[in-house]
Amino acid sequence: MTTSTPIITPFTHDSTAMDVIQGVDLGGRRAIVTGGSSGIGVETARALASAGAQVTLAVRNTDAGQRVADDITATTGNDRILVAPLDLADQDSVADFVANWDGPVHILVDNAGIMAAPLSRTSQGWEMQFATNHLGHFALATGLRPALAAADGARIVSVSSAAHLRSPVVFEDIQYDRRAYEPWQAYGQSKTANVLFAVEATRRWADDGIVANSLMPGAIRTNLQRYVSDEELDRLRAGNAAAWKTPEQGAATSVLVAASPLLDGVGGRYFEDSQEAGPAKPGDRRGVAEYALDPEAAERLWEVSTQLLKG
């Protein structure tokens, strides 16, 4: 666990992305938001655009992405909103996105994901949630490393979840080849991977001026829950009634990590409700698990991920 002084901000559970971005100038900056055509991705992109950034929505459905881009331009007056195809479960798609990118990336928001999906696998045999939520973003970030380094102070935003408390990365059987598949456990493993990625990226890329932090956006009803039944959602709501957020509130912590001057030079940390989170306590769905910030696990995951991508 980190022993650094915790980051404290004036923002709260109820703050919105627009609250967090107020007074921040992103003119001349270029941002990428994966999954930028729905849910908190839209509001993250809108807030960054409102501060003057050029924002690329990296999305599977480019028609939906263009509709969102037009809406963001209409609401912010920023016409530098671009749309590019990206399917994180398809490594060829990730490679094409990287190959087509030109120039620096100042902000990379790894926002897209799938939650509690039934068991399915990529063409490589990788479990789909791990492949999409972690490996796709890992390939994207490592592919864009030269562009991030060129920004001289780039930030990576790794959107995790309180679900990381459900499971560490089980290195002995990441892909569920031998153990019984459980959708929420698999989702939790992938969200732990998102935290570990931020820890190791910050360590490895410090000389490039790149920092990465992870976060829990909060409980928000979005398309992310398309695999979650209404009964399960009702149960989650009943146990967490006060914690549910609007998409505008859910995007606040992403925007804090992406753009707040309060986090200049800060990396390898986990945030929730626009504050740095403390250690998780047994039975509580708040805070960050010790295994998710473990530097040895972070290094091991990086090496495993690199080997998987090599095939």
BAKE-391338 format. One record per residue: chain; residue number from 1; residue in one letter; x, y, z of N, C-alpha, C in turn. Coordinates in pm, whole numbers, plus 50000, padded with zeros to 5 digits. Layout:
<A NUM A <X Y Z> <X Y Z> <X Y Z>>
...
! end
This chain:
<A 1 M <50084 49881 50000> <50000 50000 50000> <50088 50124 50000>>
<A 2 T <50037 50231 49935> <50113 50354 49931> <50120 50420 50067>>
<A 3 T <50235 50477 50098> <50251 50551 50223> <50258 50701 50195>>
<A 4 S <50236 50742 50071> <50240 50882 50036> <50123 50956 50099>>
<A 5 T <50137 51087 50112> <50029 51169 50167> <49908 51160 50075>>
<A 6 P <49789 51125 50129> <49671 51112 50044> <49633 51245 49979>>
<A 7 I <49584 51236 49857> <49534 51354 49787> <49395 51388 49841>>
<A 8 I <49376 51512 49882> <49247 51559 49932> <49199 51671 49841>>
<A 9 T <49074 51664 49798> <49019 51764 49706> <48894 51826 49768>>
<A 10 P <48846 51938 49712> <48722 51999 49763> <48596 51932 49711>>
<A 11 F <48611 51826 49633> <48495 51765 49569> <48440 51648 49651>>
<A 12 T <48317 51607 49618> <48247 51506 49697> <48178 51403 49607>>
<A 13 H <48108 51311 49670> <48027 51211 49600> <47932 51277 49502>>
<A 14 D <47878 51394 49536> <47775 51459 49455> <47830 51553 49349>>
<A 15 S <47961 51578 49348> <48018 51667 49248> <48001 51610 49108>>
<A 16 T <47987 51699 49011> <47975 51657 48872> <48106 51679 48798>>
<A 17 A <48113 51623 48678> <48232 51644 48596> <48254 51792 48567>>
<A 18 M <48145 51866 48546> <48157 52010 48519> <48204 52086 48643>>
<A 19 D <48168 52040 48761> <48221 52101 48884> <48372 52085 48889>>
<A 20 V <48420 51966 48857> <48563 51935 48868> <48645 52009 48764>>
<A 21 I <48590 52026 48644> <48667 52087 48534> <48665 52240 48539>>
<A 22 Q <48579 52296 48623> <48567 52442 48628> <48702 52508 48656>>
<A 23 G <48738 52605 48572> <48863 52677 48591> <48984 52611 48529>>
<A 24 V <48969 52492 48472> <49081 52420 48409> <49085 52455 48261>>
<A 25 D <49202 52485 48210> <49221 52517 48069> <49296 52404 48001>>
<A 26 L <49229 52336 47907> <49291 52227 47832> <49316 52265 47687>>
<A 27 G <49320 52392 47659> <49350 52437 47524> <49484 52382 47477>>
<A 28 G <49486 52330 47356> <49608 52271 47301> <49632 52128 47343>>
<A 29 R <49547 52073 47428> <49562 51934 47472> <49476 51842 47388>>
<A 30 R <49522 51717 47376> <49449 51617 47299> <49417 51499 47390>>
<A 31 A <49290 51461 47388> <49242 51353 47475> <49177 51244 47392>>
<A 32 I <49189 51121 47441> <49117 51006 47386> <49030 50949 47497>>
<A 33 V <48904 50923 47466> <48813 50860 47562> <48757 50733 47498>>
<A 34 T <48795 50617 47549> <48737 50492 47498> <48596 50478 47554>>
<A 35 G <48508 50420 47473> <48370 50410 47517> <48306 50546 47535>>
<A 36 G <48344 50640 47450> <48298 50777 47467> <48161 50806 47411>>
<A 37 S <48089 50703 47366> <47957 50727 47306> <47842 50691 47398>>
<A 38 S <47871 50650 47522> <47762 50616 47614> <47807 50635 47758>>
<A 39 G <47710 50642 47848> <47736 50645 47991> <47826 50757 48035>>
<A 40 I <47915 50723 48130> <48003 50826 48183> <48108 50869 48082>>
<A 41 G <48131 50788 47979> <48225 50828 47875> <48181 50956 47806>>
<A 42 V <48050 50969 47782> <47998 51090 47718> <48027 51212 47804>>
<A 43 E <47996 51201 47934> <48011 51316 48022> <48158 51347 48051>>
<A 44 T <48242 51244 48050> <48386 51268 48061> <48435 51347 47941>>
<A 45 A <48397 51303 47822> <48438 51371 47699> <48382 51513 47695>>
<A 46 R <48259 51531 47738> <48197 51664 47734> <48272 51762 47826>>
<A 47 A <48308 51715 47944> <48380 51802 48038> <48517 51841 47982>>
<A 48 L <48590 51744 47926> <48721 51775 47869> <48707 51871 47752>>
<A 49 A <48604 51850 47670> <48580 51940 47557> <48546 52080 47605>>
<A 50 S <48469 52090 47714> <48429 52222 47765> <48549 52303 47810>>
<A 51 A <48659 52235 47845> <48781 52303 47888> <48876 52330 47772>>
<A 52 G <48831 52297 47649> <48908 52333 47532> <48991 52223 47469>>
<A 53 A <48984 52101 47521> <49064 51992 47465> <49007 51945 47331>>
<A 54 Q <49095 51897 47244> <49051 51817 47130> <49025 51677 47184>>
<A 55 V <48907 51622 47159> <48869 51493 47217> <48835 51395 47106>>
<A 56 T <48900 51280 47109> <48867 51171 47016> <48786 51066 47091>>
<A 57 L <48666 51040 47041> <48582 50934 47096> <48620 50804 47026>>
<A 58 A <48681 50713 47100> <48724 50584 47045> <48615 50482 47077>>
<A 59 V <48539 50442 46975> <48414 50369 46999> <48395 50256 46898>>
<A 60 R <48317 50158 46936> <48284 50050 46843> <48183 50097 46738>>
<A 61 N <48084 50173 46781> <47977 50220 46692> <48005 50366 46656>>
<A 62 T <48063 50387 46538> <48103 50523 46502> <47983 50612 46470>>
<A 63 D <47871 50553 46429> <47751 50634 46406> <47703 50693 46538>>
<A 64 A <47698 50609 46642> <47660 50659 46774> <47763 50760 46824>>
<A 65 G <47889 50733 46796> <47994 50825 46836> <47978 50962 46772>>
<A 66 Q <47940 50963 46643> <47923 51091 46574> <47805 51169 46630>>
<A 67 R <47699 51098 46668> <47585 51168 46729> <47626 51233 46860>>
<A 68 V <47706 51163 46940> <47756 51219 47065> <47850 51335 47038>>
<A 69 A <47937 51321 46939> <48030 51429 46904> <47954 51555 46867>>
<A 70 D <47848 51540 46787> <47767 51656 46747> <47701 51720 46869>>
<A 71 D <47652 51636 46959> <47588 51688 47080> <47688 51763 47168>>
<A 72 I <47809 51707 47183> <47912 51774 47264> <47949 51909 47202>>
<A 73 T <47962 51913 47071> <47991 52040 47004> <47880 52141 47028>>
<A 74 A <47755 52094 47021> <47641 52183 47041> <47636 52238 47183>>
<A 75 T <47676 52157 47281> <47664 52201 47421> <47786 52274 47472>>
<A 76 T <47902 52256 47406> <48025 52319 47454> <48080 52425 47360>>
<A 77 G <48037 52421 47234> <48093 52511 47134> <48228 52466 47080>>
<A 78 N <48275 52351 47124> <48403 52296 47080> <48377 52202 46962>>
<A 79 D <48429 52241 46843> <48407 52156 46725> <48522 52062 46698>>
<A 80 R <48614 52050 46793> <48729 51959 46777> <48700 51826 46847>>
<A 81 I <48586 51768 46813> <48546 51638 46868> <48550 51538 46754>>
<A 82 L <48640 51442 46764> <48662 51345 46658> <48609 51208 46700>>
<A 83 V <48585 51124 46600> <48535 50988 46624> <48625 50890 46550>>
<A 84 A <48667 50784 46619> <48751 50682 46556> <48706 50544 46601>>
<A 85 P <48710 50445 46510> <48667 50310 46547> <48768 50241 46638>>
<A 86 L <48716 50173 46739> <48800 50095 46830> <48717 49987 46896>>
<A 87 D <48757 49862 46878> <48697 49747 46946> <48807 49686 47033>>
<A 88 L <48797 49706 47162> <48903 49663 47253> <48919 49512 47260>>
<A 89 A <48815 49437 47222> <48825 49291 47223> <48895 49237 47099>>
<A 90 D <48925 49325 47005> <48986 49287 46878> <49123 49353 46870>>
<A 91 Q <49228 49275 46886> <49363 49331 46886> <49400 49395 46752>>
<A 92 D <49343 49349 46643> <49368 49414 46513> <49309 49554 46512>>
<A 93 S <49191 49569 46572> <49128 49700 46581> <49212 49796 46665>>
<A 94 V <49266 49746 46776> <49352 49829 46861> <49477 49870 46783>>
<A 95 A <49536 49776 46713> <49657 49805 46635> <49629 49909 46526>>
<A 96 D <49512 49899 46462> <49475 49996 46359> <49459 50136 46419>>
<A 97 F <49396 50143 46535> <49379 50273 46600> <49515 50336 46629>>
<A 98 V <49604 50257 46684> <49738 50308 46717> <49811 50352 46591>>
<A 99 A <49803 50271 46486> <49873 50302 46361> <49821 50431 46297>>
<A 100 N <49693 50459 46316> <49633 50576 46254> <49647 50702 46338>>
<A 101 W <49698 50688 46461> <49713 50804 46547> <49840 50879 46509>>
<A 102 D <49831 51012 46510> <49948 51094 46479> <49956 51209 46579>>
<A 103 G <50074 51231 46633> <50093 51341 46727> <50077 51297 46872>>
<A 104 P <50091 51393 46964> <50089 51358 47107> <49949 51324 47160>>
<A 105 V <49947 51250 47270> <49826 51227 47348> <49853 51280 47489>>
<A 106 H <49776 51378 47530> <49795 51436 47663> <49713 51363 47770>>
<A 107 I <49596 51313 47730> <49506 51246 47823> <49449 51122 47755>>
<A 108 L <49469 51005 47815> <49410 50880 47766> <49316 50829 47874>>
<A 109 V <49186 50828 47843> <49086 50780 47938> <49043 50640 47897>>
<A 110 D <49089 50540 47972> <49053 50400 47947> <48921 50374 48018>>
<A 111 N <48812 50405 47949> <48680 50408 48011> <48590 50291 47969>>
<A 112 A <48605 50243 47846> <48514 50141 47795> <48526 50011 47874>>
<A 113 G <48420 49932 47873> <48428 49803 47941> <48298 49726 47932>>
<A 114 I <48305 49600 47974> <48186 49516 47987> <48182 49463 48129>>
<A 115 M <48061 49438 48178> <48042 49400 48318> <47958 49273 48331>>
<A 116 A <48009 49179 48411> <47934 49059 48450> <47875 48986 48329>>
<A 117 A <47953 48977 48224> <47906 48914 48100> <47910 48762 48112>>
<A 118 P <47821 48692 48041> <47831 48546 48034> <47967 48508 47975>>
<A 119 L <48008 48386 48000> <48139 48342 47951> <48143 48344 47799>>
<A 120 S <48241 48418 47748> <48273 48413 47606> <48422 48439 47592>>
<A 121 R <48474 48408 47476> <48619 48418 47458> <48651 48488 47326>>
<A 122 T <48766 48552 47323> <48815 48610 47199> <48870 48498 47110>>
<A 123 S <48913 48535 46991> <48969 48435 46899> <49097 48373 46953>>
<A 124 Q <49164 48446 47047> <49286 48392 47110> <49254 48299 47226>>
<A 125 G <49125 48290 47265> <49087 48207 47379> <49087 48281 47510>>
<A 126 W <49104 48413 47506> <49105 48493 47628> <48963 48516 47678>>
<A 127 E <48946 48510 47809> <48816 48542 47870> <48780 48686 47835>>
<A 128 M <48655 48709 47792> <48618 48834 47727> <48628 48958 47818>>
<A 129 Q <48593 48945 47945> <48600 49063 48031> <48745 49104 48056>>
<A 130 F <48832 49008 48080> <48974 49039 48099> <49033 49093 47969>>
<A 131 A <48993 49033 47857> <49046 49074 47727> <49004 49217 47692>>
<A 132 T <48879 49252 47721> <48828 49384 47686> <48872 49490 47787>>
<A 133 N <48844 49463 47914> <48866 49565 48016> <49013 49590 48044>>
<A 134 H <49094 49484 48037> <49237 49503 48065> <49324 49493 47940>>
<A 135 L <49324 49379 47873> <49422 49358 47765> <49403 49458 47650>>
<A 136 G <49280 49491 47617> <49257 49589 47511> <49315 49724 47546>>
<A 137 H <49290 49768 47669> <49343 49896 47713> <49496 49890 47731>>
<A 138 F <49546 49775 47774> <49690 49759 47788> <49759 49773 47652>>
<A 139 A <49703 49709 47551> <49760 49717 47416> <49749 49860 47362>>
<A 140 L <49638 49926 47392> <49620 50063 47346> <49723 50156 47410>>
<A 141 A <49738 50147 47540> <49831 50235 47611> <49976 50209 47572>>
<A 142 T <50013 50083 47565> <50152 50053 47527> <50179 50092 47382>>
<A 143 G <50078 50076 47297> <50095 50117 47159> <50108 50267 47143>>
<A 144 L <50039 50340 47229> <50042 50486 47224> <50151 50547 47312>>
<A 145 R <50237 50463 47368> <50339 50517 47458> <50421 50630 47394>>
<A 146 P <50468 50617 47270> <50544 50729 47212> <50462 50858 47206>>
<A 147 A <50333 50845 47176> <50246 50963 47169> <50224 51023 47307>>
<A 148 L <50214 50938 47408> <50199 50985 47546> <50328 51053 47593>>
<A 149 A <50441 50994 47559> <50569 51052 47597> <50590 51188 47531>>
<A 150 A <50541 51203 47409> <50556 51328 47335> <50477 51442 47398>>
<A 151 A <50380 51408 47482> <50296 51511 47544> <50366 51583 47658>>
<A 152 D <50473 51523 47712> <50549 51585 47821> <50459 51614 47941>>
<A 153 G <50412 51506 48002> <50324 51520 48119> <50188 51457 48097>>
<A 154 A <50184 51347 48022> <50058 51281 47990> <49998 51212 48112>>
<A 155 R <49867 51201 48108> <49794 51128 48212> <49713 51016 48151>>
<A 156 I <49715 50901 48217> <49628 50788 48181> <49526 50770 48292>>
<A 157 V <49401 50760 48252> <49290 50740 48346> <49240 50597 48329>>
<A 158 S <49256 50514 48431> <49217 50374 48424> <49091 50353 48507>>
<A 159 V <48978 50341 48438> <48850 50333 48508> <48830 50192 48562>>
<A 160 S <48836 50179 48693> <48819 50051 48761> <48680 50047 48824>>
<A 161 S <48667 49984 48938> <48538 49967 49002> <48557 49912 49143>>
<A 162 A <48460 49937 49229> <48460 49873 49360> <48453 49721 49346>>
<A 163 A <48410 49674 49231> <48406 49529 49206> <48545 49468 49210>>
<A 164 H <48651 49549 49204> <48786 49491 49216> <48802 49420 49350>>
<A 165 L <48719 49458 49447> <48725 49394 49579> <48676 49249 49575>>
<A 166 R <48614 49210 49464> <48563 49074 49451> <48672 48972 49419>>
<A 167 S <48783 49019 49358> <48884 48921 49316> <49016 48987 49284>>
<A 168 P <49127 48928 49330> <49257 48968 49276> <49272 48912 49136>>
<A 169 V <49383 48941 49071> <49416 48871 48947> <49466 48732 48985>>
<A 170 V <49396 48630 48938> <49430 48491 48971> <49526 48442 48863>>
<A 171 F <49655 48464 48886> <49754 48436 48784> <49758 48290 48744>>
<A 172 E <49719 48201 48834> <49724 48058 48804> <49619 48018 48700>>
<A 173 D <49514 48100 48684> <49410 48066 48586> <49333 48193 48548>>
<A 174 I <49402 48288 48488> <49338 48414 48451> <49220 48393 48358>>
<A 175 Q <49233 48301 48264> <49135 48286 48156> <49021 48189 48189>>
<A 176 Y <49014 48142 48310> <48908 48047 48351> <48912 47921 48264>>
<A 177 D <49032 47872 48244> <49046 47746 48170> <49017 47625 48258>>
<A 178 R <49041 47640 48389> <49025 47527 48481> <48921 47552 48591>>
<A 179 R <48910 47674 48637> <48812 47701 48744> <48676 47737 48685>>
<A 180 A <48573 47719 48767> <48437 47750 48723> <48423 47900 48701>>
<A 181 Y <48357 47936 48592> <48340 48077 48558> <48228 48139 48642>>
<A 182 E <48258 48256 48696> <48157 48334 48768> <48166 48477 48716>>
<A 183 P <48057 48532 48658> <48065 48661 48588> <48115 48776 48673>>
<A 184 W <48068 48788 48797> <48109 48901 48881> <48254 48886 48927>>
<A 185 Q <48294 48763 48953> <48434 48740 48991> <48528 48775 48875>>
<A 186 A <48489 48736 48754> <48570 48767 48636> <48576 48917 48613>>
<A 187 Y <48464 48984 48634> <48464 49130 48622> <48556 49191 48727>>
<A 188 G <48546 49141 48849> <48633 49191 48956> <48780 49173 48925>>
<A 189 Q <48817 49058 48870> <48956 49034 48832> <49003 49137 48730>>
<A 190 S <48918 49166 48631> <48957 49262 48527> <48970 49402 48584>>
<A 191 K <48888 49436 48684> <48895 49569 48744> <49016 49582 48837>>
<A 192 T <49057 49474 48901> <49184 49475 48974> <49299 49497 48877>>
<A 193 A <49291 49434 48761> <49395 49453 48660> <49406 49599 48619>>
<A 194 N <49293 49670 48613> <49297 49812 48579> <49376 49893 48682>>
<A 195 V <49362 49858 48809> <49436 49929 48915> <49584 49895 48906>>
<A 196 L <49615 49768 48892> <49755 49725 48882> <49824 49787 48761>>
<A 197 F <49751 49801 48652> <49811 49865 48533> <49857 50007 48566>>
<A 198 A <49774 50082 48636> <49810 50220 48669> <49934 50225 48758>>
<A 199 V <49945 50130 48849> <50063 50124 48937> <50190 50101 48857>>
<A 200 E <50186 50003 48767> <50307 49966 48694> <50339 50064 48581>>
<A 201 A <50236 50118 48516> <50262 50216 48410> <50332 50338 48467>>
<A 202 T <50288 50382 48585> <50352 50497 48649> <50498 50467 48680>>
<A 203 R <50526 50346 48727> <50664 50310 48761> <50750 50301 48635>>
<A 204 R <50698 50233 48532> <50779 50208 48413> <50800 50334 48328>>
<A 205 W <50702 50420 48327> <50704 50532 48233> <50732 50666 48299>>
<A 206 A <50781 50664 48421> <50809 50788 48493> <50904 50878 48416>>
<A 207 D <51005 50818 48353> <51104 50899 48280> <51043 50967 48157>>
<A 208 D <50929 50918 48112> <50858 50981 48000> <50760 51088 48048>>
<A 209 G <50753 51109 48180> <50659 51206 48234> <50515 51159 48232>>
<A 210 I <50495 51028 48216> <50359 50972 48210> <50317 50922 48348>>
<A 211 V <50198 50961 48391> <50142 50906 48515> <50009 50841 48484>>
<A 212 A <49973 50742 48564> <49845 50673 48548> <49782 50655 48686>>
<A 213 N <49654 50679 48694> <49579 50655 48817> <49451 50580 48783>>
<A 214 S <49398 50509 48880> <49274 50434 48861> <49165 50492 48949>>
<A 215 L <49043 50450 48923> <48931 50510 48998> <48808 50421 48997>>
<A 216 M <48723 50448 49093> <48588 50392 49101> <48491 50507 49070>>
<A 217 P <48418 50499 48958> <48330 50612 48924> <48207 50624 49013>>
<A 218 G <48164 50511 49070> <48040 50509 49147> <47938 50423 49077>>
<A 219 A <47826 50402 49140> <47720 50320 49084> <47629 50408 48998>>
<A 220 I <47627 50381 48867> <47550 50460 48773> <47475 50365 48682>>
<A 221 R <47348 50391 48653> <47273 50307 48560> <47309 50346 48417>>
<A 222 T <47385 50262 48351> <47426 50287 48213> <47416 50156 48136>>
<A 223 N <47455 50161 48009> <47456 50042 47924> <47557 49938 47971>>
<A 224 L <47648 49979 48061> <47744 49884 48116> <47673 49766 48182>>
<A 225 Q <47555 49791 48237> <47482 49684 48309> <47391 49601 48219>>
<A 226 R <47419 49599 48089> <47329 49528 47998> <47321 49378 48026>>
<A 227 Y <47422 49322 48093> <47417 49180 48126> <47363 49154 48267>>
<A 228 V <47328 49260 48339> <47282 49247 48476> <47130 49251 48478>>
<A 229 S <47066 49152 48541> <46921 49145 48542> <46861 49258 48626>>
<A 230 D <46733 49288 48599> <46664 49390 48678> <46659 49349 48826>>
<A 231 E <46643 49219 48850> <46639 49171 48989> <46772 49196 49059>>
<A 232 E <46882 49171 48988> <47014 49194 49046> <47037 49344 49069>>
<A 233 L <46992 49426 48975> <47006 49570 48993> <46926 49619 49112>>
<A 234 D <46803 49565 49129> <46722 49603 49245> <46792 49566 49374>>
<A 235 R <46856 49448 49376> <46928 49406 49496> <47045 49498 49524>>
<A 236 L <47118 49535 49418> <47231 49625 49436> <47186 49762 49483>>
<A 237 R <47075 49810 49428> <47023 49939 49469> <46982 49938 49616>>
<A 238 A <46916 49829 49656> <46869 49820 49795> <46985 49823 49893>>
<A 239 G <47098 49764 49855> <47213 49762 49944> <47300 49885 49934>>
<A 240 N <47267 49972 49840> <47356 50087 49813> <47274 50210 49774>>
<A 241 A <47157 50226 49832> <47061 50325 49785> <47119 50466 49776>>
<A 242 A <47200 50504 49875> <47251 50642 49878> <47367 50664 49784>>
<A 243 A <47421 50555 49729> <47545 50568 49654> <47525 50590 49505>>
<A 244 W <47404 50573 49452> <47383 50583 49308> <47402 50725 49260>>
<A 245 K <47462 50738 49142> <47496 50868 49086> <47435 50885 48948>>
<A 246 T <47426 51010 48906> <47394 51040 48767> <47520 51020 48684>>
<A 247 P <47508 51006 48552> <47628 50998 48469> <47719 51120 48486>>
<A 248 E <47661 51238 48506> <47742 51358 48526> <47823 51349 48655>>
<A 249 Q <47764 51292 48759> <47838 51271 48885> <47938 51156 48870>>
<A 250 G <47898 51053 48796> <47986 50938 48779> <48112 50970 48703>>
<A 251 A <48105 51072 48615> <48223 51110 48537> <48318 51200 48614>>
<A 252 A <48276 51249 48731> <48355 51349 48803> <48494 51298 48839>>
<A 253 T <48503 51176 48890> <48633 51126 48934> <48725 51100 48815>>
<A 254 S <48668 51055 48704> <48749 51039 48582> <48809 51174 48540>>
<A 255 V <48727 51277 48545> <48774 51410 48503> <48876 51464 48601>>
<A 256 L <48857 51437 48729> <48957 51477 48828> <49093 51416 48795>>
<A 257 V <49094 51285 48769> <49218 51215 48739> <49276 51263 48606>>
<A 258 A <49190 51297 48512> <49236 51336 48379> <49294 51476 48375>>
<A 259 A <49239 51568 48456> <49268 51709 48429> <49294 51798 48550>>
<A 260 S <49265 51754 48669> <49279 51845 48783> <49425 51877 48812>>
<A 261 P <49457 52005 48832> <49594 52040 48871> <49632 51986 49008>>
<A 262 L <49534 51943 49086> <49561 51885 49218> <49637 51753 49206>>
<A 263 L <49634 51692 49086> <49700 51563 49066> <49824 51574 48977>>
<A 264 D <49876 51692 48959> <49997 51707 48878> <50109 51620 48934>>
<A 265 G <50165 51534 48849> <50276 51449 48891> <50239 51331 48978>>
<A 266 V <50110 51312 49004> <50064 51204 49092> <50029 51082 49008>>
<A 267 G <50076 50964 49048> <50045 50842 48974> <50040 50720 49064>>
<A 268 G <49981 50614 49011> <49976 50487 49082> <49880 50483 49198>>
<A 269 R <49778 50569 49196> <49684 50575 49308> <49541 50547 49260>>
<A 270 Y <49454 50524 49356> <49314 50485 49329> <49222 50587 49395>>
<A 271 F <49123 50634 49319> <49034 50740 49366> <48889 50694 49362>>
<A 272 E <48809 50751 49453> <48664 50732 49447> <48598 50857 49508>>
<A 273 D <48481 50893 49456> <48412 51015 49501> <48505 51136 49498>>
<A 274 S <48590 51142 49396> <48682 51254 49372> <48782 51276 49485>>
<A 275 Q <48813 51170 49558> <48917 51173 49661> <49004 51048 49646>>
<A 276 E <49128 51055 49692> <49207 50933 49697> <49146 50840 49802>>
<A 277 A <49129 50715 49764> <49064 50619 49853> <49164 50563 49955>>
<A 278 G <49111 50528 50069> <49192 50461 50170> <49184 50310 50154>>
<A 279 P <49251 50236 50241> <49247 50090 50234> <49106 50036 50255>>
<A 280 A <49072 49934 50181> <48941 49870 50198> <48935 49797 50331>>
<A 281 K <48817 49795 50389> <48794 49724 50514> <48704 49605 50488>>
<A 282 P <48721 49495 50562> <48640 49376 50539> <48491 49407 50545>>
<A 283 G <48417 49358 50445> <48274 49378 50443> <48228 49511 50388>>
<A 284 D <48322 49599 50355> <48287 49732 50304> <48317 49736 50155>>
<A 285 R <48232 49803 50080> <48252 49813 49936> <48322 49944 49898>>
<A 286 R <48389 50003 49992> <48466 50124 49965> <48614 50096 49984>>
<A 287 G <48697 50185 49928> <48840 50171 49946> <48904 50081 49843>>
<A 288 V <49034 50065 49857> <49111 49988 49759> <49177 49869 49827>>
<A 289 A <49171 49755 49761> <49231 49633 49814> <49383 49642 49809>>
<A 290 E <49446 49588 49910> <49592 49588 49914> <49650 49517 49793>>
<A 291 Y <49586 49407 49751> <49640 49331 49637> <49635 49411 49507>>
<A 292 A <49547 49512 49500> <49535 49590 49378> <49645 49694 49363>>
<A 293 L <49712 49727 49473> <49823 49823 49469> <49958 49755 49490>>
<A 294 D <49958 49623 49490> <50080 49547 49517> <50178 49561 49400>>
<A 295 P <50294 49620 49420> <50387 49642 49308> <50436 49513 49244>>
<A 296 E <50451 49406 49321> <50495 49279 49263> <50389 49221 49170>>
<A 297 A <50262 49229 49214> <50153 49181 49128> <50141 49268 49004>>
<A 298 A <50164 49399 49020> <50155 49490 48906> <50262 49457 48801>>
<A 299 E <50382 49430 48848> <50490 49396 48755> <50462 49262 48688>>
<A 300 R <50413 49166 48765> <50383 49035 48709> <50273 49044 48603>>
<A 301 L <50169 49123 48632> <50061 49138 48535> <50111 49200 48406>>
<A 302 W <50198 49298 48418> <50253 49362 48298> <50328 49261 48212>>
<A 303 E <50408 49178 48277> <50485 49078 48204> <50394 48974 48141>>
<A 304 V <50293 48929 48215> <50197 48831 48162> <50122 48890 48043>>
<A 305 S <50079 49014 48058> <50003 49080 47951> <50088 49096 47826>>
<A 306 T <50212 49133 47845> <50302 49148 47730> <50319 49017 47657>>
<A 307 Q <50335 48907 47731> <50350 48776 47670> <50223 48733 47596>>
<A 308 L <50107 48762 47655> <49981 48727 47589> <49967 48800 47456>>
<A 309 L <50002 48927 47454> <49988 49004 47331> <50088 48959 47224>>
<A 310 K <50200 48904 47267> <50297 48852 47170> <50247 48724 47106>>
<A 311 G <50152 48658 47173> <50096 48535 47118> <50182 48415 47141>>
! end
